[in-house]
């Protein structure tokens, strides 16, 4: 009996709870549908809210503007209708216009076939190519390979300054690829009358073929000058360089630039050096290729044939103490070591300077060649803590010391002759 009473009481309690929750839900739903009579902002103090100004537009103004626009449209239509159409021109005049255009195109094609550089008005003749033209890709792909450069006999340069250097040195220019006609103004005074083809392409295509981060916007392709037809601007010094295992393009370019700056006679590259006509070498040499005879890929057995008979050989060697004690380097150990300024270069008939790469250093073949010519090792004394200098920098230090001594001696001799003649 007691159990039944407990169950009954619990059921009544649960029903009351459900009814109370249902009533609250119903009350909440009814409240949510009501529109609030007042909105209370969450500000504790009085806030200064600015009222927006309502601008009333007079409908007459709108009507005037619409009418004005309609009148302008009507005027434009009448103006277009009043213009004479191409078909309304007289047949004779239309025929003359077409004839002039055909003659101009025919003359332009004739100039291109004859590879003429200037037209009748003195303007540069060029051909505008479409995007991804096969002629450009075929031409530039070959020049990126050393074998193809040697096979075709062409050299690739970037920038108008290098093109002008090649033209001033009387090198044969074959192609000019550019993106802006303004770049041709700098070349105009130096261009030949015939023999050059000009192609205008998009700048993004030039950027794709360029070796630098930001393309200068103009490429030049020359016939590779040989050591026999290079034109020098002044009389060279009795000095030549031998590059032994120079494999970094920037170092070789710096050496060639120093060679031209000091008045070097020629530069010999042993087999194993980087290609002298690599675009990176050309860019770092800053036009030295067009002013200097360069002989590359020379075997060491043939090297004595390129030397003067009475030349004195010097090895620029920074490692003057720790040579390997082997049979191959015994000749190097026996060579005397002098500072670069301790040699009287004017007393020599001719000077040959051997330069080694920073990675490989001086080869055994260089020591043998120097030993056969009673050579001397020279070095640049440095402060403690510095082992060596960059190859290009060391070349500049030694080469300009040789130049200074030679010019000083020649100036003294010239002054002595003038004084003797005056007396």
Residue pairs with C-beta under 8 A, 6 or more apart in sequence:
41 47
86 94
107 119
108 119
108 125
111 119
111 125
112 125
112 127
112 197
114 194
115 194
115 195
115 196
115 197
116 125
116 193
116 194
117 124
117 125
117 191
117 192
117 193
117 194
117 195
117 196
117 198
118 124
118 125
118 191
118 193
119 125
124 181
124 184
124 188
124 191
124 198
125 198
126 176
126 178
126 181
126 184
126 198
126 199
126 200
127 197
127 198
127 199
127 200
128 200
129 135
129 136
129 199
129 200
129 201
131 201
131 202
131 205
132 205
133 199
133 201
135 199
136 177
136 199
136 201
136 205
136 209
139 175
139 221
140 156
140 209
140 219
141 148
142 148
142 149
142 151
142 152
142 154
143 149
143 152
143 154
143 155
143 156
143 221
144 156
144 279
146 275
146 278
149 155
149 156
149 224
149 275
149 277
153 223
153 224
154 174
154 221
154 222
154 223
154 224
155 221
155 222
155 223
155 224
155 225
155 277
155 282
155 289
156 219
156 220
156 221
156 279
156 282
157 163
157 166
157 219
157 220
157 221
157 222
157 279
157 282
158 210
158 211
158 212
158 215
158 216
158 218
158 219
158 220
158 279
158 283
159 216
159 218
160 183
160 186
160 187
160 216
160 218
161 287
162 220
162 282
162 283
162 286
162 287
163 173
163 176
163 187
163 218
163 220
164 186
164 187
164 190
165 287
165 290
165 291
166 173
166 220
166 222
166 287
166 290
167 173
167 187
167 190
167 191
167 192
168 190
168 290
169 225
169 230
169 231
169 290
169 291
170 231
171 222
171 223
171 225
171 290
172 195
172 222
172 223
173 191
173 192
173 195
173 196
173 220
173 221
173 222
174 195
174 196
174 197
174 221
174 222
174 223
175 196
175 197
175 198
175 199
175 219
175 220
175 221
176 184
176 187
176 196
176 197
176 198
176 199
176 218
176 219
176 220
176 221
177 198
177 199
177 201
177 206
177 218
177 219
177 220
177 221
178 184
178 198
178 199
178 200
178 201
178 206
178 217
178 218
178 219
179 200
179 201
179 202
179 203
179 206
179 217
179 218
180 203
180 217
180 218
181 200
183 217
183 218
184 198
184 218
203 215
203 217
206 215
206 217
206 219
207 214
207 215
209 215
209 219
210 216
211 279
211 280
211 283
212 283
224 277
225 289
225 290
227 266
227 293
227 294
227 295
228 293
230 290
230 291
230 292
230 293
230 294
231 290
231 291
232 291
232 292
233 291
234 263
235 263
236 263
236 264
236 265
236 266
237 262
237 263
237 264
237 265
237 402
237 403
237 406
238 265
238 308
238 348
238 349
238 350
238 351
238 406
239 262
239 263
239 264
239 265
239 350
239 351
239 352
239 353
239 399
239 402
239 403
240 264
240 265
240 266
240 267
240 268
240 307
240 308
240 311
240 350
240 351
240 352
240 353
241 255
241 259
241 264
241 266
241 267
241 268
241 352
241 353
241 354
241 355
241 395
241 399
242 267
242 268
242 270
242 303
242 352
242 353
242 354
242 355
242 366
242 369
243 252
243 255
243 267
243 268
243 269
243 270
243 273
243 355
244 270
244 273
244 354
244 355
244 356
244 357
244 360
244 362
244 363
244 365
244 366
245 270
245 272
245 273
245 356
245 357
245 359
245 360
245 361
245 363
246 252
246 255
246 269
246 273
246 274
246 355
246 356
246 357
246 391
247 272
247 273
247 274
247 357
247 359
247 360
248 274
248 357
248 358
248 359
248 391
249 274
249 278
249 280
249 281
249 284
250 280
250 281
250 284
250 392
251 357
251 358
251 390
251 391
251 392
252 269
252 273
252 274
252 276
252 281
252 284
252 285
253 280
253 281
253 282
253 283
253 284
253 285
253 286
253 288
253 392
254 284
254 285
254 390
254 391
254 392
254 393
254 395
254 396
255 267
255 355
255 391
255 392
255 395
256 267
256 276
256 281
256 285
256 288
256 289
256 292
256 294
257 284
257 285
257 286
257 288
257 392
258 264
258 392
258 395
258 396
258 399
258 400
259 267
259 288
259 292
259 399
260 288
260 291
260 292
261 396
262 396
262 399
262 400
262 402
262 403
263 403
264 292
264 399
265 293
266 292
266 293
266 294
266 295
267 292
267 293
267 294
267 295
268 295
268 298
268 303
268 306
269 276
269 294
269 295
269 296
269 297
269 298
270 298
270 299
270 300
270 303
270 363
270 365
271 297
271 298
271 299
271 300
272 360
273 296
273 297
274 281
275 281
275 296
276 289
276 294
276 296
277 289
282 289
295 306
298 306
300 365
300 368
300 369
303 365
303 369
304 369
304 372
307 313
307 352
307 373
308 349
308 350
308 352
310 349
310 350
311 349
311 350
311 351
311 352
311 373
312 348
312 349
312 350
312 351
312 352
312 373
312 374
312 375
312 376
313 352
313 354
313 369
313 370
313 373
313 374
313 375
313 376
314 343
314 351
314 352
314 353
314 354
314 370
314 375
314 376
314 377
314 378
315 332
315 335
315 354
315 356
315 362
315 366
315 367
315 370
315 375
315 376
315 377
315 378
316 340
316 353
316 354
316 355
316 356
316 378
316 379
316 394
316 395
316 398
317 332
317 337
317 356
317 362
317 377
317 378
317 379
318 379
318 380
318 387
318 388
318 389
318 394
319 361
319 362
319 388
320 337
320 377
320 379
323 329
323 332
323 333
325 333
328 364
328 367
329 364
329 367
331 367
331 368
331 370
331 371
332 362
332 367
332 371
332 377
334 371
335 367
335 370
335 371
335 375
335 376
335 377
336 376
336 377
337 376
337 377
337 378
337 379
338 376
338 377
338 378
338 379
339 378
339 379
339 380
339 381
340 378
340 379
340 380
340 397
340 398
340 401
341 401
342 378
343 376
343 378
344 405
345 351
345 401
345 402
345 405
345 406
346 405
346 406
346 408
346 409
346 410
351 402
352 373
353 395
353 398
353 399
353 402
354 362
354 366
354 369
354 370
355 391
355 394
355 395
356 362
356 363
356 366
356 391
357 391
358 388
358 390
358 391
369 375
370 376
370 377
378 398
380 389
380 394
380 397
380 398
382 388
382 389
388 394
389 397
